[in-house]
Amino acid sequence: MTQAENLKHSYKGGSSSTVGKSALPQAQKSVYHARRGSFIRKIVTAVLLTLVLILLFFIGREWIQRNEYQRTMHQLGEHIADFRKTSQTLPTREQMLKFPLQSRIGLERLTYEPERILNGSLPDTLLAYSPRLNFTFLTSGYAVLDFNGQVSWLDDAQLAEKIRGRDRHYNAAILQEKTLPKTTSGTD
């Protein structure tokens, strides 16, 4: 065989050795399938890793947002406690909005109702809460600040129950104040 024929034969997948014509194409096919399978596995692995990283990014973003609201509520609770120590009252909403917090969350977005806290209120009475935070991967809900400074995360039903409990206590106290004491008359 000439050198040109040898090159032509090896280019077509042949060889100048004594290997049979049917064995060589079968070996090439198995190498081709193995390489294709390896390539597909690499692509699938890369796609799955990308999806996991995207998922972790969104979960992390939600976790950071939730913690930011809870941290803001904790700072607010500390400022309210300091205010109560000096003035013996709760700050008004206007005074609360002036607290210097280290947060990107504006205090004007919070629901703060100090007028609903009366003497004799329980320590776990609701004082302030964030707007509802809707999450895809974490539990949606509210960052809540209690009268005693405790910060918690509540869902819709838990917050509604806490509001009902606070309002029940508040309404009972208001009704009790407005009820006139019975006077006894001397003529029975």
ZADO-1210 file (C-alpha; in nm, 4 decimals, padded with zeros to 6 digits):
<atoms>
<atom x="00.0000" y="00.0000" z="00.0000" code="MET" pos="1"/>
<atom x="00.1283" y="00.3441" z="-00.0853" code="THR" pos="2"/>
<atom x="00.1540" y="00.6190" z="00.1703" code="GLN" pos="3"/>
<atom x="-00.1419" y="00.8092" z="00.0152" code="ALA" pos="4"/>
<atom x="-00.3615" y="00.4992" z="00.0253" code="GLU" pos="5"/>
<atom x="-00.2557" y="00.4382" z="00.3848" code="ASN" pos="6"/>
<atom x="-00.3592" y="00.7925" z="00.4850" code="LEU" pos="7"/>
<atom x="-00.6869" y="00.7618" z="00.2951" code="LYS" pos="8"/>
<atom x="-00.7605" y="00.4291" z="00.4575" code="HIS" pos="9"/>
<atom x="-00.6817" y="00.5545" z="00.8112" code="SER" pos="10"/>
<atom x="-00.8932" y="00.8695" z="00.7523" code="TYR" pos="11"/>
<atom x="-01.1957" y="00.6557" z="00.6702" code="LYS" pos="12"/>
<atom x="-01.1518" y="00.4696" z="00.9950" code="GLY" pos="13"/>
<atom x="-00.9487" y="00.1869" z="00.8617" code="GLY" pos="14"/>
<atom x="-00.6009" y="00.0757" z="00.9478" code="SER" pos="15"/>
<atom x="-00.3262" y="-00.0924" z="00.7627" code="SER" pos="16"/>
<atom x="-00.3013" y="-00.3565" z="01.0332" code="SER" pos="17"/>
<atom x="-00.4551" y="-00.6991" z="01.0167" code="THR" pos="18"/>
<atom x="-00.7647" y="-00.6078" z="01.2221" code="VAL" pos="19"/>
<atom x="-01.0821" y="-00.7100" z="01.0421" code="GLY" pos="20"/>
<atom x="-01.3025" y="-00.4495" z="00.8791" code="LYS" pos="21"/>
<atom x="-01.6067" y="-00.5248" z="01.0989" code="SER" pos="22"/>
<atom x="-01.4200" y="-00.5066" z="01.4324" code="ALA" pos="23"/>
<atom x="-01.2832" y="-00.1573" z="01.3830" code="LEU" pos="24"/>
<atom x="-01.6117" y="00.0237" z="01.3135" code="PRO" pos="25"/>
<atom x="-01.7680" y="-00.1515" z="01.6159" code="GLN" pos="26"/>
<atom x="-01.4848" y="-00.0288" z="01.8399" code="ALA" pos="27"/>
<atom x="-01.5237" y="00.3228" z="01.7005" code="GLN" pos="28"/>
<atom x="-01.8983" y="00.3116" z="01.7691" code="LYS" pos="29"/>
<atom x="-01.8452" y="00.2073" z="02.1299" code="SER" pos="30"/>
<atom x="-01.5885" y="00.4862" z="02.1796" code="VAL" pos="31"/>
<atom x="-01.8297" y="00.7313" z="02.0172" code="TYR" pos="32"/>
<atom x="-02.1180" y="00.6205" z="02.2440" code="HIS" pos="33"/>
<atom x="-01.8969" y="00.6340" z="02.5523" code="ALA" pos="34"/>
<atom x="-01.7833" y="00.9869" z="02.4665" code="ARG" pos="35"/>
<atom x="-02.1394" y="01.0968" z="02.3892" code="ARG" pos="36"/>
<atom x="-02.2641" y="00.9495" z="02.7191" code="GLY" pos="37"/>
<atom x="-01.9856" y="01.1232" z="02.9076" code="SER" pos="38"/>
<atom x="-02.0674" y="01.4523" z="02.7349" code="PHE" pos="39"/>
<atom x="-02.4392" y="01.4188" z="02.8156" code="ILE" pos="40"/>
<atom x="-02.3576" y="01.3396" z="03.1800" code="ARG" pos="41"/>
<atom x="-02.1405" y="01.6506" z="03.1999" code="LYS" pos="42"/>
<atom x="-02.4155" y="01.8682" z="03.0495" code="ILE" pos="43"/>
<atom x="-02.6827" y="01.7263" z="03.2816" code="VAL" pos="44"/>
<atom x="-02.4528" y="01.7733" z="03.5830" code="THR" pos="45"/>
<atom x="-02.3810" y="02.1344" z="03.4844" code="ALA" pos="46"/>
<atom x="-02.7532" y="02.2097" z="03.4378" code="VAL" pos="47"/>
<atom x="-02.8439" y="02.0490" z="03.7718" code="LEU" pos="48"/>
<atom x="-02.5686" y="02.2378" z="03.9546" code="LEU" pos="49"/>
<atom x="-02.6863" y="02.5622" z="03.7963" code="THR" pos="50"/>
<atom x="-03.0450" y="02.4957" z="03.9075" code="LEU" pos="51"/>
<atom x="-02.9308" y="02.4142" z="04.2619" code="VAL" pos="52"/>
<atom x="-02.7271" y="02.7361" z="04.2760" code="LEU" pos="53"/>
<atom x="-03.0243" y="02.9413" z="04.1510" code="ILE" pos="54"/>
<atom x="-03.2489" y="02.7755" z="04.4098" code="LEU" pos="55"/>
<atom x="-02.9967" y="02.8449" z="04.6866" code="LEU" pos="56"/>
<atom x="-02.9712" y="03.2068" z="04.5726" code="PHE" pos="57"/>
<atom x="-03.3480" y="03.2605" z="04.6017" code="PHE" pos="58"/>
<atom x="-03.3705" y="03.0804" z="04.9372" code="ILE" pos="59"/>
<atom x="-03.0799" y="03.2880" z="05.0651" code="GLY" pos="60"/>
<atom x="-03.2395" y="03.6103" z="04.9447" code="ARG" pos="61"/>
<atom x="-03.5669" y="03.5263" z="05.1234" code="GLU" pos="62"/>
<atom x="-03.3801" y="03.4267" z="05.4396" code="TRP" pos="63"/>
<atom x="-03.1873" y="03.7565" z="05.4369" code="ILE" pos="64"/>
<atom x="-03.5073" y="03.9585" z="05.3894" code="GLN" pos="65"/>
<atom x="-03.6831" y="03.7742" z="05.6729" code="ARG" pos="66"/>
<atom x="-03.3865" y="03.8206" z="05.9066" code="ASN" pos="67"/>
<atom x="-03.3617" y="04.1899" z="05.8147" code="GLU" pos="68"/>
<atom x="-03.7211" y="04.2458" z="05.9260" code="TYR" pos="69"/>
<atom x="-03.6657" y="04.0500" z="06.2474" code="GLN" pos="70"/>
<atom x="-03.3442" y="04.2415" z="06.3210" code="ARG" pos="71"/>
<atom x="-03.5287" y="04.5715" z="06.2633" code="THR" pos="72"/>
<atom x="-03.8011" y="04.4644" z="06.5059" code="MET" pos="73"/>
<atom x="-03.5382" y="04.3679" z="06.7634" code="HIS" pos="74"/>
<atom x="-03.3709" y="04.7105" z="06.7328" code="GLN" pos="75"/>
<atom x="-03.7113" y="04.8782" z="06.7601" code="LEU" pos="76"/>
<atom x="-03.7829" y="04.6782" z="07.0759" code="GLY" pos="77"/>
<atom x="-03.4535" y="04.7954" z="07.2298" code="GLU" pos="78"/>
<atom x="-03.5307" y="05.1614" z="07.1478" code="HIS" pos="79"/>
<atom x="-03.8833" y="05.1301" z="07.2904" code="ILE" pos="80"/>
<atom x="-03.7442" y="04.9720" z="07.6105" code="ALA" pos="81"/>
<atom x="-03.4946" y="05.2584" z="07.6486" code="ASP" pos="82"/>
<atom x="-03.7720" y="05.5117" z="07.5873" code="PHE" pos="83"/>
<atom x="-03.9926" y="05.3444" z="07.8499" code="ARG" pos="84"/>
<atom x="-03.7119" y="05.3530" z="08.1066" code="LYS" pos="85"/>
<atom x="-03.6716" y="05.7290" z="08.0713" code="THR" pos="86"/>
<atom x="-04.0305" y="05.8435" z="08.0192" code="SER" pos="87"/>
<atom x="-04.2357" y="05.5603" z="08.1744" code="GLN" pos="88"/>
<atom x="-04.4619" y="05.5559" z="07.8633" code="THR" pos="89"/>
<atom x="-04.4568" y="05.4055" z="07.5200" code="LEU" pos="90"/>
<atom x="-04.3421" y="05.6323" z="07.2379" code="PRO" pos="91"/>
<atom x="-04.6031" y="05.7649" z="06.9961" code="THR" pos="92"/>
<atom x="-04.5846" y="05.6626" z="06.6331" code="ARG" pos="93"/>
<atom x="-04.4218" y="05.9961" z="06.5482" code="GLU" pos="94"/>
<atom x="-04.1570" y="05.9436" z="06.8158" code="GLN" pos="95"/>
<atom x="-04.1027" y="05.5851" z="06.7025" code="MET" pos="96"/>
<atom x="-04.0432" y="05.6971" z="06.3433" code="LEU" pos="97"/>
<atom x="-03.7524" y="05.9117" z="06.4652" code="LYS" pos="98"/>
<atom x="-03.5603" y="05.6219" z="06.6206" code="PHE" pos="99"/>
<atom x="-03.2186" y="05.5833" z="06.4543" code="PRO" pos="100"/>
<atom x="-03.2160" y="05.2216" z="06.3381" code="LEU" pos="101"/>
<atom x="-02.9431" y="05.0574" z="06.1357" code="GLN" pos="102"/>
<atom x="-03.1762" y="04.9048" z="05.8806" code="SER" pos="103"/>
<atom x="-03.2742" y="04.9417" z="05.5197" code="ARG" pos="104"/>
<atom x="-03.6372" y="04.8888" z="05.6169" code="ILE" pos="105"/>
<atom x="-03.8354" y="05.2049" z="05.6714" code="GLY" pos="106"/>
<atom x="-04.0211" y="05.2191" z="06.0005" code="LEU" pos="107"/>
<atom x="-04.3206" y="05.3788" z="05.8298" code="GLU" pos="108"/>
<atom x="-04.4005" y="05.0388" z="05.6781" code="ARG" pos="109"/>
<atom x="-04.4520" y="04.8841" z="06.0228" code="LEU" pos="110"/>
<atom x="-04.7842" y="04.8670" z="06.2014" code="THR" pos="111"/>
<atom x="-04.7245" y="05.0147" z="06.5467" code="TYR" pos="112"/>
<atom x="-05.0173" y="05.0638" z="06.7859" code="GLU" pos="113"/>
<atom x="-04.9026" y="05.1791" z="07.1316" code="PRO" pos="114"/>
<atom x="-05.2512" y="05.3027" z="07.2166" code="GLU" pos="115"/>
<atom x="-05.3657" y="04.9384" z="07.2320" code="ARG" pos="116"/>
<atom x="-05.1268" y="04.8665" z="07.5192" code="ILE" pos="117"/>
<atom x="-05.2824" y="04.9438" z="07.8570" code="LEU" pos="118"/>
<atom x="-05.1618" y="04.9126" z="08.2130" code="ASN" pos="119"/>
<atom x="-05.1856" y="04.5493" z="08.3048" code="GLY" pos="120"/>
<atom x="-05.1284" y="04.4230" z="07.9480" code="SER" pos="121"/>
<atom x="-04.9645" y="04.0855" z="07.9283" code="LEU" pos="122"/>
<atom x="-04.5945" y="04.0791" z="07.8296" code="PRO" pos="123"/>
<atom x="-04.6702" y="03.8903" z="07.5069" code="ASP" pos="124"/>
<atom x="-04.9236" y="04.1510" z="07.3912" code="THR" pos="125"/>
<atom x="-04.8728" y="04.2520" z="07.0280" code="LEU" pos="126"/>
<atom x="-04.7063" y="04.5930" z="06.9930" code="LEU" pos="127"/>
<atom x="-04.5856" y="04.6130" z="06.6308" code="ALA" pos="128"/>
<atom x="-04.5646" y="04.3990" z="06.3192" code="TYR" pos="129"/>
<atom x="-04.4235" y="04.4164" z="05.9689" code="SER" pos="130"/>
<atom x="-04.6185" y="04.4042" z="05.6457" code="PRO" pos="131"/>
<atom x="-04.6819" y="04.0508" z="05.5192" code="ARG" pos="132"/>
<atom x="-04.3767" y="03.9054" z="05.3511" code="LEU" pos="133"/>
<atom x="-04.4615" y="03.6605" z="05.0752" code="ASN" pos="134"/>
<atom x="-04.1989" y="03.3961" z="05.0173" code="PHE" pos="135"/>
<atom x="-04.1761" y="03.1118" z="04.7707" code="THR" pos="136"/>
<atom x="-03.9437" y="02.8803" z="04.9617" code="PHE" pos="137"/>
<atom x="-03.9762" y="02.9956" z="05.3247" code="LEU" pos="138"/>
<atom x="-04.2911" y="03.0329" z="05.5315" code="THR" pos="139"/>
<atom x="-04.4640" y="03.3614" z="05.4476" code="SER" pos="140"/>
<atom x="-04.5668" y="03.5767" z="05.7381" code="GLY" pos="141"/>
<atom x="-04.4926" y="03.8719" z="05.9644" code="TYR" pos="142"/>
<atom x="-04.2094" y="03.9836" z="06.1899" code="ALA" pos="143"/>
<atom x="-04.3812" y="04.0608" z="06.5210" code="VAL" pos="144"/>
<atom x="-04.2679" y="04.2633" z="06.8244" code="LEU" pos="145"/>
<atom x="-04.4349" y="04.1920" z="07.1564" code="ASP" pos="146"/>
<atom x="-04.4719" y="04.4345" z="07.4477" code="PHE" pos="147"/>
<atom x="-04.1885" y="04.2594" z="07.6333" code="ASN" pos="148"/>
<atom x="-03.9470" y="04.3063" z="07.3380" code="GLY" pos="149"/>
<atom x="-03.9719" y="03.9478" z="07.2126" code="GLN" pos="150"/>
<atom x="-03.9479" y="03.9167" z="06.8319" code="VAL" pos="151"/>
<atom x="-04.1108" y="03.6265" z="06.6520" code="SER" pos="152"/>
<atom x="-04.2224" y="03.5163" z="06.3060" code="TRP" pos="153"/>
<atom x="-04.5954" y="03.4468" z="06.2682" code="LEU" pos="154"/>
<atom x="-04.8139" y="03.3294" z="05.9821" code="ASP" pos="155"/>
<atom x="-05.1553" y="03.4812" z="05.9009" code="ASP" pos="156"/>
<atom x="-05.3577" y="03.2699" z="06.1444" code="ALA" pos="157"/>
<atom x="-05.1154" y="03.3212" z="06.4330" code="GLN" pos="158"/>
<atom x="-05.1082" y="03.6981" z="06.3812" code="LEU" pos="159"/>
<atom x="-05.4886" y="03.7158" z="06.3605" code="ALA" pos="160"/>
<atom x="-05.5127" y="03.5261" z="06.6907" code="GLU" pos="161"/>
<atom x="-05.2598" y="03.7569" z="06.8542" code="LYS" pos="162"/>
<atom x="-05.4516" y="04.0655" z="06.7335" code="ILE" pos="163"/>
<atom x="-05.7786" y="03.9191" z="06.8645" code="ARG" pos="164"/>
<atom x="-05.6221" y="03.8504" z="07.2036" code="GLY" pos="165"/>
<atom x="-05.4835" y="04.2023" z="07.2295" code="ARG" pos="166"/>
<atom x="-05.8124" y="04.3596" z="07.1217" code="ASP" pos="167"/>
<atom x="-06.0109" y="04.1396" z="07.3603" code="ARG" pos="168"/>
<atom x="-05.8003" y="04.2634" z="07.6524" code="HIS" pos="169"/>
<atom x="-05.8159" y="04.6243" z="07.5298" code="TYR" pos="170"/>
<atom x="-06.1943" y="04.6208" z="07.4775" code="ASN" pos="171"/>
<atom x="-06.2565" y="04.4605" z="07.8169" code="ALA" pos="172"/>
<atom x="-06.0464" y="04.7284" z="07.9872" code="ALA" pos="173"/>
<atom x="-06.2249" y="05.0115" z="07.8019" code="ILE" pos="174"/>
<atom x="-06.5674" y="04.8694" z="07.8869" code="LEU" pos="175"/>
<atom x="-06.4689" y="04.8286" z="08.2488" code="GLN" pos="176"/>
<atom x="-06.3641" y="05.1942" z="08.2668" code="GLU" pos="177"/>
<atom x="-06.6912" y="05.3134" z="08.1137" code="LYS" pos="178"/>
<atom x="-06.9114" y="05.1052" z="08.3424" code="THR" pos="179"/>
<atom x="-07.0443" y="05.3211" z="08.6198" code="LEU" pos="180"/>
<atom x="-07.0143" y="05.1794" z="08.9690" code="PRO" pos="181"/>
<atom x="-07.3444" y="05.0895" z="09.1308" code="LYS" pos="182"/>
<atom x="-07.4530" y="05.3303" z="09.4008" code="THR" pos="183"/>
<atom x="-07.6534" y="05.2145" z="09.6935" code="THR" pos="184"/>
<atom x="-07.9443" y="05.4250" z="09.7914" code="SER" pos="185"/>
<atom x="-08.0488" y="05.4569" z="10.1514" code="GLY" pos="186"/>
<atom x="-08.4120" y="05.3767" z="10.0748" code="THR" pos="187"/>
<atom x="-08.4685" y="05.0065" z="10.0354" code="ASP" pos="188"/>
</atoms>
